[in-house]
């Protein structure tokens, strides 16, 4: 069928059944004897007596009927009525023609659709798992409470933050502890926690403190043992010993152990092993452990 101008390339095109005119302005629109409903008058190309009619002014559409602006007669001929359909609903925009302003702010776009070349560039932050992107900056924002996935190949959480390490005795606590430094930082990637700790005291009053000494305050509960990266220490009563540590199973504290230089025995640090003052009990470490959340 010939067209004036460029032939449309996409659309749900339907050629209506032939219509016999009579002394009326309203006619039914059918395709294969079944009613059809155009989206609007502008979705139709109507030829009457060899002349293409202007939508709205020459005819209107309501449901599956078309009404001409004036009553026709039996001598008039409706050459054809072509329904274009909702062409933009099924068409494809020209590559590079969709701008940021044309995309809904809450549109859910699969990451696989954003990049097919193996690289991806973010002009601003995006939210993952229901998180609200930050107002400025660049990167990926995860929700404050992790939306955990059962898929082992899915990164479902990332977080950075600080924590406050403290010396604690397992039995009766210290009478007092004056800290020179209490610095802790962490990065959480999925279930893996990478943390740093730097802690030192100006003075410790033992009092009736007893039991194992540990550093409390881990940002996430441990679900097992961890591997230790680097440890630095300088304390009055650990001279010649090598400290090490692990997380308590299903606990939120770190217990530090030391290896006697003259034996292979491993002994937990106790309050008597700590110095009492003068920038004592300096401990720094970078550690890795796992959490169940």
C-alpha positions as a Markdown table, in Angstrom:
| # | Residue | x | y | z |
|---|---|---|---|---|
| 1 | Unk | 0.0 | 0.0 | 0.0 |
| 2 | Unk | 1.5 | 3.4 | -1.0 |
| 3 | Unk | 2.3 | 6.1 | 1.5 |
| 4 | Unk | 3.1 | 9.8 | 1.2 |
| 5 | Unk | 6.5 | 10.3 | 2.7 |
| 6 | Unk | 8.6 | 7.7 | 4.5 |
| 7 | Unk | 7.0 | 4.3 | 5.0 |
| 8 | Unk | 6.4 | 3.5 | 8.7 |
| 9 | Unk | 8.8 | 0.7 | 9.9 |
| 10 | Unk | 7.2 | -0.5 | 13.1 |
| 11 | Unk | 3.6 | -0.7 | 14.5 |
| 12 | Unk | 0.7 | -3.0 | 15.0 |
| 13 | Unk | -0.8 | -2.3 | 11.6 |
| 14 | Unk | -4.3 | -3.5 | 11.0 |
| 15 | Unk | -6.3 | -3.0 | 7.8 |
| 16 | Unk | -10.0 | -2.7 | 8.6 |
| 17 | Unk | -12.6 | -4.7 | 6.8 |
| 18 | Unk | -14.4 | -2.9 | 3.9 |
| 19 | Unk | -17.2 | -0.6 | 4.9 |
| 20 | Unk | -20.3 | 0.1 | 2.9 |
| 21 | Unk | -21.5 | 3.7 | 3.4 |
| 22 | Unk | -25.0 | 4.8 | 3.9 |
| 23 | Unk | -26.8 | 7.9 | 5.2 |
| 24 | Unk | -25.0 | 8.0 | 8.5 |
| 25 | Unk | -21.7 | 9.3 | 10.0 |
| 26 | Unk | -20.9 | 6.5 | 12.4 |
| 27 | Unk | -19.5 | 3.1 | 11.3 |
| 28 | Unk | -18.0 | 0.0 | 13.1 |
| 29 | Unk | -14.3 | -0.8 | 12.9 |
| 30 | Unk | -13.6 | -4.5 | 12.4 |
| 31 | Unk | -10.7 | -6.7 | 11.3 |
| 32 | Unk | -11.7 | -10.2 | 10.3 |
| 33 | Unk | -15.2 | -9.4 | 11.5 |
| 34 | Unk | -13.9 | -8.7 | 15.0 |
| 35 | Unk | -14.2 | -5.3 | 16.6 |
| 36 | Unk | -10.9 | -3.3 | 16.9 |
| 37 | Unk | -10.2 | -0.3 | 19.2 |
| 38 | Unk | -7.7 | 2.2 | 18.0 |
| 39 | Unk | -5.7 | 4.1 | 20.6 |
| 40 | Unk | -6.9 | 7.5 | 19.2 |
| 41 | Unk | -8.0 | 9.1 | 16.0 |
| 42 | Unk | -4.4 | 9.9 | 15.3 |
| 43 | Unk | -3.6 | 6.2 | 15.2 |
| 44 | Unk | -5.7 | 5.8 | 12.0 |
| 45 | Unk | -5.1 | 6.6 | 8.4 |
| 46 | Unk | -8.5 | 7.1 | 6.7 |
| 47 | Unk | -9.1 | 7.5 | 3.0 |
| 48 | Unk | -12.5 | 8.8 | 1.8 |
| 49 | Unk | -13.3 | 9.2 | -1.9 |
| 50 | Unk | -9.6 | 9.0 | -2.6 |
| 51 | Unk | -8.6 | 11.7 | -0.1 |
| 52 | Unk | -6.8 | 11.0 | 3.2 |
| 53 | Unk | -8.8 | 12.6 | 6.0 |
| 54 | Unk | -7.4 | 14.7 | 8.9 |
| 55 | Unk | -7.9 | 13.0 | 12.2 |
| 56 | Unk | -10.1 | 14.8 | 14.9 |
| 57 | Unk | -11.3 | 17.5 | 12.5 |
| 58 | Unk | -12.6 | 15.1 | 9.7 |
| 59 | Unk | -13.4 | 12.1 | 12.0 |
| 60 | Unk | -13.2 | 11.0 | 15.6 |
| 61 | Unk | -12.8 | 7.5 | 17.2 |
| 62 | Unk | -14.6 | 6.1 | 20.2 |
| 63 | Unk | -14.1 | 2.5 | 21.1 |
| 64 | Unk | -14.5 | 0.4 | 18.0 |
| 65 | Unk | -16.5 | 3.1 | 16.1 |
| 66 | Unk | -15.5 | 5.9 | 13.8 |
| 67 | Unk | -17.6 | 9.0 | 13.3 |
| 68 | Unk | -17.1 | 11.3 | 10.4 |
| 69 | Unk | -17.7 | 15.1 | 10.8 |
| 70 | Unk | -20.6 | 15.0 | 8.3 |
| 71 | Unk | -23.1 | 12.3 | 7.3 |
| 72 | Unk | -22.0 | 10.2 | 4.3 |
| 73 | Unk | -24.2 | 8.9 | 1.5 |
| 74 | Unk | -24.3 | 5.6 | -0.4 |
| 75 | Unk | -22.3 | 7.2 | -3.1 |
| 76 | Unk | -19.3 | 7.9 | -0.9 |
| 77 | Unk | -16.5 | 5.4 | -0.8 |
| 78 | Unk | -14.3 | 4.6 | 2.2 |
| 79 | Unk | -11.2 | 3.5 | 0.4 |
| 80 | Unk | -9.5 | 2.1 | 3.5 |
| 81 | Unk | -9.0 | 2.6 | 7.2 |
| 82 | Unk | -5.5 | 1.5 | 8.4 |
| 83 | Unk | -5.0 | 1.3 | 12.2 |
| 84 | Unk | -1.4 | 2.0 | 13.1 |
| 85 | Unk | -1.6 | 0.7 | 16.7 |
| 86 | Unk | 0.4 | 2.2 | 19.6 |
| 87 | Unk | 3.6 | 2.4 | 17.5 |
| 88 | Unk | 5.9 | 3.7 | 20.2 |
| 89 | Unk | 4.9 | 0.9 | 22.7 |
| 90 | Unk | 6.5 | -1.7 | 20.4 |
| 91 | Unk | 9.0 | 0.4 | 18.5 |
| 92 | Unk | 12.7 | 0.8 | 19.2 |
| 93 | Unk | 14.2 | 4.3 | 19.9 |
| 94 | Unk | 17.1 | 5.4 | 17.8 |
| 95 | Unk | 20.4 | 4.4 | 19.4 |
| 96 | Unk | 21.7 | 7.2 | 21.6 |
| 97 | Unk | 18.4 | 9.1 | 21.5 |
| 98 | Unk | 17.1 | 8.4 | 25.1 |
| 99 | Unk | 18.4 | 11.0 | 27.5 |
| 100 | Unk | 18.5 | 10.9 | 31.4 |
| 101 | Unk | 15.4 | 13.1 | 31.5 |
| 102 | Unk | 13.4 | 10.5 | 29.5 |
| 103 | Unk | 14.0 | 7.7 | 32.1 |
| 104 | Unk | 11.9 | 7.5 | 35.2 |
| 105 | Unk | 13.8 | 8.1 | 38.4 |
| 106 | Unk | 12.5 | 4.8 | 39.8 |
| 107 | Unk | 13.1 | 2.8 | 36.7 |
| 108 | Unk | 14.5 | -0.7 | 37.4 |
| 109 | Unk | 17.2 | -1.2 | 34.8 |
| 110 | Unk | 19.1 | -4.5 | 34.9 |
| 111 | Unk | 22.9 | -4.1 | 35.1 |
| 112 | Unk | 23.2 | -6.5 | 32.2 |
| 113 | Unk | 21.4 | -3.9 | 30.1 |
| 114 | Unk | 23.7 | -1.1 | 31.2 |
| 115 | Unk | 26.8 | -2.7 | 29.9 |
| 116 | Unk | 27.4 | -5.4 | 27.4 |
| 117 | Unk | 31.1 | -4.8 | 26.7 |
| 118 | Unk | 32.4 | -5.8 | 30.1 |
| 119 | Unk | 32.9 | -2.2 | 31.4 |
| 120 | Unk | 30.5 | 0.1 | 33.2 |
| 121 | Unk | 30.8 | 3.8 | 34.1 |
| 122 | Unk | 28.7 | 5.5 | 36.8 |
| 123 | Unk | 28.1 | 9.2 | 36.5 |
| 124 | Unk | 26.6 | 9.3 | 40.0 |
| 125 | Unk | 25.6 | 6.9 | 42.7 |
| 126 | Unk | 23.1 | 4.1 | 42.2 |
| 127 | Unk | 21.1 | 2.2 | 44.7 |
| 128 | Unk | 21.2 | -1.6 | 45.1 |
| 129 | Unk | 18.7 | -3.8 | 46.9 |
| 130 | Unk | 16.3 | -1.0 | 47.8 |
| 131 | Unk | 19.0 | 1.5 | 48.9 |
| 132 | Unk | 18.6 | 5.2 | 48.2 |
| 133 | Unk | 21.6 | 6.6 | 46.3 |
| 134 | Unk | 23.5 | 9.4 | 48.0 |
| 135 | Unk | 22.8 | 12.9 | 46.9 |
| 136 | Unk | 26.3 | 13.4 | 45.6 |
| 137 | Unk | 29.5 | 11.5 | 44.8 |
| 138 | Unk | 29.9 | 8.4 | 42.7 |
| 139 | Unk | 29.6 | 4.7 | 43.4 |
| 140 | Unk | 27.1 | 2.0 | 44.4 |
| 141 | Unk | 25.0 | 2.3 | 47.5 |
| 142 | Unk | 23.9 | -0.7 | 49.5 |
| 143 | Unk | 21.0 | -0.7 | 52.0 |
| 144 | Unk | 21.8 | 0.0 | 55.7 |
| 145 | Unk | 20.4 | -3.5 | 56.5 |
| 146 | Unk | 21.8 | -6.0 | 54.1 |
| 147 | Unk | 19.3 | -7.8 | 51.7 |
| 148 | Unk | 21.1 | -11.1 | 51.8 |
| 149 | Unk | 21.0 | -13.4 | 48.8 |
| 150 | Unk | 21.2 | -17.2 | 48.8 |
| 151 | Unk | 23.2 | -17.0 | 45.6 |
| 152 | Unk | 26.9 | -17.5 | 46.5 |
| 153 | Unk | 27.9 | -15.5 | 43.4 |
| 154 | Unk | 26.0 | -12.4 | 44.4 |
| 155 | Unk | 27.6 | -9.4 | 46.2 |
| 156 | Unk | 24.8 | -8.4 | 48.6 |
| 157 | Unk | 26.5 | -6.1 | 51.1 |
| 158 | Unk | 29.3 | -3.5 | 51.4 |
| 159 | Unk | 30.0 | -1.2 | 54.3 |
| 160 | Unk | 32.7 | 1.0 | 55.7 |
| 161 | Unk | 32.8 | 2.4 | 59.2 |
| 162 | Unk | 34.6 | 2.8 | 62.6 |
| 163 | Unk | 34.4 | 0.9 | 65.9 |
| 164 | Unk | 35.8 | 1.5 | 69.4 |
| 165 | Unk | 38.1 | -1.1 | 70.8 |
| 166 | Unk | 38.3 | -1.5 | 74.6 |
| 167 | Unk | 40.3 | -3.7 | 77.0 |
| 168 | Unk | 38.1 | -6.1 | 79.0 |
| 169 | Unk | 38.8 | -8.9 | 81.4 |
| 170 | Unk | 36.8 | -12.1 | 81.2 |
| 171 | Unk | 36.0 | -12.3 | 84.9 |
| 172 | Unk | 35.8 | -9.2 | 87.1 |
| 173 | Unk | 36.5 | -6.1 | 85.1 |
| 174 | Unk | 39.3 | -3.6 | 85.6 |
| 175 | Unk | 38.7 | -0.9 | 88.2 |
| 176 | Unk | 39.6 | 1.8 | 85.6 |
| 177 | Unk | 41.3 | 2.2 | 82.3 |
| 178 | Unk | 42.6 | 5.5 | 80.8 |
| 179 | Unk | 43.1 | 5.2 | 77.1 |
| 180 | Unk | 45.7 | 7.1 | 75.1 |
| 181 | Unk | 44.2 | 5.8 | 71.8 |
| 182 | Unk | 41.1 | 3.8 | 70.8 |
| 183 | Unk | 40.9 | 3.6 | 67.0 |
| 184 | Unk | 39.1 | 1.0 | 64.9 |
| 185 | Unk | 38.1 | 0.9 | 61.3 |
| 186 | Unk | 36.5 | -1.8 | 59.2 |
| 187 | Unk | 35.4 | -2.7 | 55.7 |
| 188 | Unk | 32.7 | -5.3 | 55.1 |
| 189 | Unk | 32.5 | -7.1 | 51.8 |
| 190 | Unk | 29.7 | -9.7 | 51.8 |
| 191 | Unk | 30.5 | -11.9 | 54.9 |
| 192 | Unk | 34.2 | -10.9 | 55.1 |
| 193 | Unk | 35.3 | -8.3 | 57.6 |
| 194 | Unk | 38.6 | -6.5 | 57.2 |
| 195 | Unk | 39.4 | -4.4 | 60.3 |
| 196 | Unk | 42.2 | -2.4 | 61.8 |
| 197 | Unk | 42.7 | -1.7 | 65.5 |
| 198 | Unk | 45.0 | 0.7 | 67.4 |
| 199 | Unk | 44.7 | 0.7 | 71.2 |
| 200 | Unk | 47.0 | 2.0 | 73.9 |
| 201 | Unk | 46.6 | 3.0 | 77.6 |
| 202 | Unk | 47.9 | 5.8 | 79.8 |
| 203 | Unk | 46.9 | 3.9 | 82.9 |
| 204 | Unk | 45.2 | 0.7 | 84.1 |
| 205 | Unk | 44.0 | 0.0 | 87.6 |
| 206 | Unk | 43.7 | -3.8 | 87.9 |
| 207 | Unk | 41.6 | -3.9 | 91.0 |
| 208 | Unk | 40.0 | -7.4 | 91.3 |
| 209 | Unk | 40.1 | -8.0 | 87.5 |
| 210 | Unk | 40.7 | -11.7 | 86.6 |
| 211 | Unk | 40.4 | -14.0 | 83.7 |
| 212 | Unk | 41.5 | -13.7 | 80.1 |
| 213 | Unk | 42.0 | -10.2 | 78.7 |
| 214 | Unk | 40.5 | -9.4 | 75.3 |
| 215 | Unk | 39.6 | -6.4 | 73.2 |
| 216 | Unk | 35.9 | -5.9 | 72.9 |
| 217 | Unk | 33.7 | -4.0 | 70.4 |
| 218 | Unk | 34.0 | -5.8 | 67.0 |
| 219 | Unk | 31.5 | -4.2 | 64.6 |
| 220 | Unk | 30.0 | -7.6 | 63.5 |
| 221 | Unk | 29.6 | -10.9 | 65.3 |
| 222 | Unk | 32.1 | -13.5 | 64.3 |
| 223 | Unk | 31.1 | -16.9 | 63.1 |
| 224 | Unk | 34.4 | -18.6 | 63.5 |
| 225 | Unk | 38.2 | -18.1 | 63.6 |
| 226 | Unk | 40.0 | -15.5 | 61.5 |
| 227 | Unk | 43.4 | -15.1 | 59.9 |
| 228 | Unk | 45.6 | -12.4 | 61.2 |
| 229 | Unk | 47.4 | -10.1 | 58.8 |
| 230 | Unk | 49.9 | -7.9 | 60.7 |
| 231 | Unk | 50.4 | -7.2 | 64.4 |
| 232 | Unk | 52.4 | -4.5 | 66.1 |
| 233 | Unk | 52.8 | -4.2 | 69.9 |
| 234 | Unk | 54.8 | -2.6 | 72.7 |
| 235 | Unk | 53.8 | -3.4 | 76.2 |
| 236 | Unk | 55.7 | -3.6 | 79.5 |
| 237 | Unk | 55.0 | -7.2 | 80.3 |
| 238 | Unk | 54.9 | -8.8 | 76.9 |
| 239 | Unk | 58.7 | -8.4 | 76.2 |
| 240 | Unk | 60.1 | -11.3 | 74.3 |
| 241 | Unk | 56.6 | -12.8 | 73.6 |
| 242 | Unk | 54.7 | -12.9 | 70.3 |
| 243 | Unk | 51.0 | -11.9 | 70.5 |
| 244 | Unk | 48.3 | -13.3 | 68.3 |
| 245 | Unk | 44.6 | -13.3 | 68.4 |
| 246 | Unk | 41.3 | -14.8 | 67.2 |
| 247 | Unk | 37.7 | -14.0 | 67.3 |
| 248 | Unk | 35.5 | -15.8 | 69.9 |
| 249 | Unk | 33.3 | -18.3 | 68.1 |
| 250 | Unk | 29.9 | -16.6 | 67.6 |
| 251 | Unk | 31.2 | -13.7 | 69.8 |
| 252 | Unk | 31.8 | -10.0 | 69.4 |
| 253 | Unk | 35.2 | -9.7 | 71.0 |
| 254 | Unk | 38.8 | -10.5 | 70.1 |
| 255 | Unk | 40.9 | -12.6 | 72.5 |
| 256 | Unk | 44.6 | -12.0 | 72.3 |
| 257 | Unk | 47.1 | -14.8 | 72.9 |
| 258 | Unk | 50.9 | -14.7 | 73.2 |
| 259 | Unk | 53.5 | -17.3 | 72.5 |
| 260 | Unk | 56.2 | -17.6 | 75.2 |
| 261 | Unk | 59.6 | -17.2 | 73.5 |
| 262 | Unk | 61.1 | -20.1 | 75.4 |
| 263 | Unk | 58.3 | -22.6 | 74.9 |
| 264 | Unk | 55.7 | -23.6 | 72.4 |
| 265 | Unk | 52.9 | -23.3 | 75.0 |
| 266 | Unk | 50.2 | -20.8 | 74.3 |
| 267 | Unk | 48.9 | -18.7 | 77.2 |
| 268 | Unk | 46.0 | -16.3 | 77.3 |
| 269 | Unk | 46.9 | -12.8 | 78.3 |
| 270 | Unk | 45.6 | -12.0 | 81.8 |
| 271 | Unk | 45.5 | -8.7 | 83.8 |
| 272 | Unk | 48.9 | -9.3 | 85.3 |
| 273 | Unk | 50.5 | -9.3 | 81.8 |
| 274 | Unk | 49.4 | -5.7 | 81.2 |
| 275 | Unk | 51.4 | -2.7 | 82.1 |
| 276 | Unk | 49.8 | -0.2 | 84.5 |
| 277 | Unk | 50.8 | 3.1 | 82.9 |
| 278 | Unk | 53.2 | 5.2 | 80.8 |
| 279 | Unk | 51.8 | 4.6 | 77.4 |
| 280 | Unk | 51.7 | 0.8 | 78.0 |
| 281 | Unk | 49.7 | -1.9 | 76.3 |
| 282 | Unk | 50.1 | -0.5 | 72.8 |
| 283 | Unk | 48.5 | -2.9 | 70.3 |
| 284 | Unk | 47.9 | -2.5 | 66.6 |
| 285 | Unk | 46.7 | -5.0 | 64.0 |
| 286 | Unk | 45.0 | -5.6 | 60.7 |
| 287 | Unk | 42.7 | -8.6 | 60.8 |
| 288 | Unk | 40.3 | -10.6 | 58.7 |
| 289 | Unk | 37.3 | -12.6 | 60.0 |
| 290 | Unk | 33.9 | -13.8 | 58.7 |
| 291 | Unk | 30.4 | -13.1 | 59.9 |
| 292 | Unk | 27.2 | -14.8 | 59.4 |
| 293 | Unk | 25.3 | -11.6 | 58.3 |
